[in-house]
Amino acid sequence: MLSLAQGKTLVRLARKAIESHFDGKHIELDYEEKSFSEKQGVFVTLNKKGRLRGCIGFPEPVFPLNEALVKAARSAAFSDPRFSSLKKHELEKITIEISVLTVPKLIKVDDPEKYLEKIEIGEDGLIVRTDIGSGLLLPQVFVEYNAKPRLALEMTCQKAGLSRKYYKQIEDCKIYKFQAQIFKETEPKGKIIQIREK
C-alpha cells in the first residue's frame, strides 16, 4: 500500500514527465522517485475541465513503477488515439490522476451469472481478454456510471470491441479483476488527494 505522500510524489512525477517532453529534456528522477523500483501496473488519466483528455497505462507489472508512470503519462498526453496530442498551453488546464494497480486475477466461474457475485463495485476494475480483443476499465469508471456488476461487465466487453453480452462466452472470454490506489489533483498543479471508491 502506498501512502498519501508517496501518491503525491507519483502524481508530481507524472506531471514532470509531460512537462519534460515539451522541454525536450531527458527526465531525471530524484531520490524519492527512484525508490519506486518495484514492478507495478499503473494508469495515468488526464482531465481537462472535468472531461477526459487522455488515459493510458499498463495493466500488468512489466516495468518498475517509476518507469511505467513516466511512459504512461507521456502516452496519455501524446499517444492516446482518441485525442489529439496535448499542446503545451493546455498543461495549465489539465488535472492528473494516477491509478496504481494490483496484479489482475482471473475470475473463475462455471456459470457467467456467478461473475455478479465476485465483482465489487467501488473496489474492482475489470479486464476482458479474448482472442479477438481485450479491454480494461478502472474501478472509478464504474462508480462514475453508478454501474452494477452486470453493467460493469457489459461496459468492459464494449471497451474490448465485443458485444455487451460476450462475457457469457466463458470458454472464449476471460474476465480478470484488479484493485487500484488512486491519487489525483483537485485542480491543475493543485492539492493532491487520495480517493477511495468505497
LINKAJO-V153934 format. One record per residue. SS is DSSP state (H for helix, E for strand, L for the rest). Layout:
BEGIN
SS
SS
END
This chain:
BEGIN
L
L
L
H
H
H
H
H
H
H
H
H
H
H
H
H
H
H
H
H
H
H
H
L
L
L
L
L
L
L
H
H
H
H
L
L
L
L
E
L
E
E
E
E
E
E
E
E
L
L
E
E
E
E
E
E
E
E
L
L
L
L
L
E
H
H
H
H
H
H
H
H
H
H
H
H
H
H
L
L
L
L
L
L
L
L
L
H
H
H
H
H
H
E
E
E
E
E
E
E
E
L
L
L
E
E
L
L
L
L
L
H
H
H
H
H
H
H
L
L
L
L
L
L
E
E
E
E
E
L
L
L
L
E
E
E
E
L
H
H
H
H
H
H
L
L
L
L
H
H
H
H
H
H
H
H
H
H
H
L
L
L
L
L
L
H
H
H
L
L
L
L
L
E
E
E
E
E
L
E
E
E
E
E
E
L
L
L
L
L
L
E
E
E
E
L
L
L
END
